[in-house]
Amino acid sequence: MTASAESGALVEHLFRRQAGRMVAHLARVLGPAHLDLAEEMVQEAMLRALQGWPVQGVPENPEAWLFRVAHNLAIDAVRHNRLALEKSEAVISELKRAAPAQPGDSDDELRLIFMCCHPEIPMEAAIALSLKVACGFSVREIASAFLSDDAAIAQRLVRAKRQIRERQLSLELPAGAEIARRLDAALAVIYFTFNEGYTAHEGDALIRRDLCGEALRLGRLIASSPLGAPRVDALVALIAFQMARSPARIDEAGDLILLEDQDRSRWDQGLIALGFSHFDRSIVGDDVSAYHVQAAIAATHARAAAAESTDWPMILSFYDQLLEMNPSPVVALNRAVALSKVRGAAEALDVVESLGSDPKMGDYYLWLAVKGHLLSELGEKERAAACFRAALECRCSEPERRFLRRKLEELDLR
């Protein structure tokens, strides 16, 4: 890898890890009405790193360098009257005083996330805004995950920021009954970030560990704050259990390995222990969320020393419970996989085929892949091949495409 490519990869990595912290800090000092400027300064700092580091070399402390540059850019912006601030000198003084060695104030991050999730902002816009300013997602990435187009997401973000300005929303942390609504939106952002990282929807990599790690960090940040709740611990447990499998999910060539074929000795025992720690904390009280049930499913897999010892009847019962709480076709599809393990492929196939009436399933590669797998188990190779070919036409990552091609080859239709 060339020096330019190495520094570019480092900047992208740091952007994922630090952008939200930097924006959060600058937004607190400048005021939430100037969120756009805070984002602009952080992005300009990243751009300068991309341009300068390949020539000048990477600084000894790249995080501190980025934060210092973003801070100085913000000071210059205020000095040159780019902001309609009544007390610009006071703001400059605060920027100078508040500049730490590097970003890391967790309170700033919490304030930013929970402001983005304010009840005045519609839920979908709140999630998109949080992903953009707190997690460093691009408009294109958000649009891809929402199955939307860039223009629609961009407009959603513009409206959300306008609402912040017009309604003079503050960065104060919520209190009382308002906590629950904002917490649900914040957890949706974290869950969304993790899912995007755990199974990338497109590109060369199946797993984007930077996004998974950021989701885990943000979840633990909220769990350890006064705003923590059992469902936060449940989500952290779920993420930790799922992340623990990551080393075994792909082989040396980057190809997908199904859960039943994974080498469980490669599972990260530290993350599994973290998962059980948060899972134990999550079961305090009467709060049972969808995150609790998903974490219980993941915990059941984590307890199984081998695929053959997996308690599939227990997992099926958890999916029954989850389907009652969240009757979505994706949950029903996952339940069908568990059903096939307990009652056989034929009964599961009936369920999977019934999901085809949902318009979203036709373009969902996993629905077609599961259907193809069940048909293959039942000996219907031609129909299975048709499913795998149709799945290849859907949006998915390159490792998933290679997996689908392998499934086609295994059918041996010659």
ChimeraX attribute file (.defattr): number of C-alpha atoms within 10 A of each C-alpha:
attribute: neighborCount
match mode: 1-to-1
recipient: residues
	/A:1	6
	/A:2	8
	/A:3	13
	/A:4	16
	/A:5	12
	/A:6	13
	/A:7	21
	/A:8	19
	/A:9	13
	/A:10	17
	/A:11	22
	/A:12	16
	/A:13	14
	/A:14	17
	/A:15	22
	/A:16	19
	/A:17	20
	/A:18	24
	/A:19	28
	/A:20	26
	/A:21	28
	/A:22	29
	/A:23	29
	/A:24	30
	/A:25	28
	/A:26	26
	/A:27	23
	/A:28	21
	/A:29	19
	/A:30	22
	/A:31	20
	/A:32	23
	/A:33	20
	/A:34	20
	/A:35	20
	/A:36	14
	/A:37	22
	/A:38	26
	/A:39	23
	/A:40	16
	/A:41	23
	/A:42	26
	/A:43	18
	/A:44	15
	/A:45	23
	/A:46	23
	/A:47	14
	/A:48	14
	/A:49	24
	/A:50	20
	/A:51	14
	/A:52	14
	/A:53	19
	/A:54	16
	/A:55	12
	/A:56	9
	/A:57	12
	/A:58	18
	/A:59	12
	/A:60	8
	/A:61	10
	/A:62	16
	/A:63	19
	/A:64	16
	/A:65	18
	/A:66	28
	/A:67	27
	/A:68	19
	/A:69	18
	/A:70	25
	/A:71	25
	/A:72	17
	/A:73	19
	/A:74	25
	/A:75	21
	/A:76	13
	/A:77	15
	/A:78	19
	/A:79	14
	/A:80	10
	/A:81	10
	/A:82	11
	/A:83	14
	/A:84	9
	/A:85	14
	/A:86	8
	/A:87	9
	/A:88	17
	/A:89	13
	/A:90	12
	/A:91	19
	/A:92	21
	/A:93	12
	/A:94	14
	/A:95	20
	/A:96	13
	/A:97	9
	/A:98	13
	/A:99	16
	/A:100	15
	/A:101	12
	/A:102	17
	/A:103	22
	/A:104	15
	/A:105	13
	/A:106	16
	/A:107	16
	/A:108	23
	/A:109	25
	/A:110	23
	/A:111	20
	/A:112	27
	/A:113	28
	/A:114	23
	/A:115	25
	/A:116	33
	/A:117	28
	/A:118	24
	/A:119	15
	/A:120	14
	/A:121	19
	/A:122	15
	/A:123	19
	/A:124	18
	/A:125	20
	/A:126	28
	/A:127	23
	/A:128	26
	/A:129	29
	/A:130	26
	/A:131	24
	/A:132	20
	/A:133	24
	/A:134	26
	/A:135	26
	/A:136	23
	/A:137	21
	/A:138	15
	/A:139	19
	/A:140	15
	/A:141	20
	/A:142	23
	/A:143	18
	/A:144	17
	/A:145	16
	/A:146	13
	/A:147	9
	/A:148	13
	/A:149	15
	/A:150	16
	/A:151	12
	/A:152	12
	/A:153	22
	/A:154	18
	/A:155	12
	/A:156	18
	/A:157	22
	/A:158	14
	/A:159	16
	/A:160	21
	/A:161	23
	/A:162	13
	/A:163	15
	/A:164	20
	/A:165	16
	/A:166	10
	/A:167	11
	/A:168	12
	/A:169	18
	/A:170	19
	/A:171	21
	/A:172	14
	/A:173	18
	/A:174	18
	/A:175	9
	/A:176	6
	/A:177	8
	/A:178	12
	/A:179	16
	/A:180	14
	/A:181	15
	/A:182	22
	/A:183	22
	/A:184	15
	/A:185	23
	/A:186	28
	/A:187	22
	/A:188	19
	/A:189	26
	/A:190	28
	/A:191	21
	/A:192	20
	/A:193	24
	/A:194	25
	/A:195	20
	/A:196	23
	/A:197	22
	/A:198	22
	/A:199	17
	/A:200	21
	/A:201	20
	/A:202	18
	/A:203	13
	/A:204	14
	/A:205	19
	/A:206	24
	/A:207	26
	/A:208	16
	/A:209	17
	/A:210	18
	/A:211	25
	/A:212	25
	/A:213	20
	/A:214	19
	/A:215	27
	/A:216	22
	/A:217	15
	/A:218	23
	/A:219	24
	/A:220	18
	/A:221	18
	/A:222	22
	/A:223	20
	/A:224	13
	/A:225	12
	/A:226	7
	/A:227	16
	/A:228	16
	/A:229	19
	/A:230	23
	/A:231	25
	/A:232	29
	/A:233	28
	/A:234	31
	/A:235	31
	/A:236	34
	/A:237	34
	/A:238	28
	/A:239	29
	/A:240	28
	/A:241	30
	/A:242	24
	/A:243	24
	/A:244	23
	/A:245	22
	/A:246	19
	/A:247	16
	/A:248	20
	/A:249	23
	/A:250	18
	/A:251	11
	/A:252	7
	/A:253	7
	/A:254	16
	/A:255	17
	/A:256	22
	/A:257	16
	/A:258	11
	/A:259	13
	/A:260	11
	/A:261	11
	/A:262	20
	/A:263	15
	/A:264	20
	/A:265	12
	/A:266	13
	/A:267	20
	/A:268	18
	/A:269	15
	/A:270	11
	/A:271	18
	/A:272	23
	/A:273	16
	/A:274	16
	/A:275	28
	/A:276	22
	/A:277	15
	/A:278	23
	/A:279	26
	/A:280	13
	/A:281	17
	/A:282	25
	/A:283	15
	/A:284	12
	/A:285	9
	/A:286	8
	/A:287	11
	/A:288	15
	/A:289	18
	/A:290	17
	/A:291	23
	/A:292	25
	/A:293	22
	/A:294	21
	/A:295	28
	/A:296	22
	/A:297	22
	/A:298	20
	/A:299	21
	/A:300	17
	/A:301	20
	/A:302	22
	/A:303	12
	/A:304	13
	/A:305	11
	/A:306	15
	/A:307	15
	/A:308	9
	/A:309	10
	/A:310	17
	/A:311	17
	/A:312	20
	/A:313	14
	/A:314	15
	/A:315	24
	/A:316	21
	/A:317	16
	/A:318	21
	/A:319	25
	/A:320	17
	/A:321	15
	/A:322	22
	/A:323	18
	/A:324	12
	/A:325	14
	/A:326	15
	/A:327	12
	/A:328	13
	/A:329	19
	/A:330	17
	/A:331	16
	/A:332	19
	/A:333	23
	/A:334	17
	/A:335	22
	/A:336	26
	/A:337	22
	/A:338	23
	/A:339	23
	/A:340	18
	/A:341	16
	/A:342	17
	/A:343	12
	/A:344	16
	/A:345	22
	/A:346	15
	/A:347	14
	/A:348	22
	/A:349	23
	/A:350	13
	/A:351	19
	/A:352	23
	/A:353	13
	/A:354	10
	/A:355	19
	/A:356	14
	/A:357	10
	/A:358	10
	/A:359	9
	/A:360	12
	/A:361	17
	/A:362	16
	/A:363	14
	/A:364	17
	/A:365	23
	/A:366	19
	/A:367	23
	/A:368	25
	/A:369	23
	/A:370	22
	/A:371	26
	/A:372	28
	/A:373	22
	/A:374	24
	/A:375	20
	/A:376	20
	/A:377	14
	/A:378	14
	/A:379	12
	/A:380	14
	/A:381	19
	/A:382	14
	/A:383	14
	/A:384	25
	/A:385	25
	/A:386	14
	/A:387	22
	/A:388	25
	/A:389	20
	/A:390	18
	/A:391	25
	/A:392	20
	/A:393	12
	/A:394	15
	/A:395	16
	/A:396	20
	/A:397	18
	/A:398	20
	/A:399	22
	/A:400	28
	/A:401	23
	/A:402	15
	/A:403	19
	/A:404	23
	/A:405	16
	/A:406	12
	/A:407	19
	/A:408	21
	/A:409	12
	/A:410	12
	/A:411	15
	/A:412	9
	/A:413	9
	/A:414	4
